[in-house]
Amino acid sequence: MNKAVVTGSVIVLAAAAGYFIGRMQEKGQLDKLSDQLNKLALKAKRDAKNTMDRGKNQLEYVQDRAEYAVKKNTHKLNGATEDL
């Protein structure tokens, strides 16, 4: 393609995009879009925090279970050595 044709196409597309963005702004649609994006960002942040909290809780549970198993087996081992 000719360089002038590509440049002209880009300019026309940019002008059209600017026109439509201006129309959306006049109608207040950009405010709605901004609000929706803010809600989406807050939801994503909340979901990420909840996921991290769930992971942390599961890790604490596994740690507690491991400590319990070690104590239980230690008591069994001590009982077995006392019988000798």
Secondary structure, 3 states (H helix, E strand, C coil): CCHHHHHHHHHHHHHHHHHHHHHHHHHCHHHHHHHHHHHHHHHHHHHHHHHHHHHHHHHHHHHHHHHHHHHHHHHHHHHHHHCC
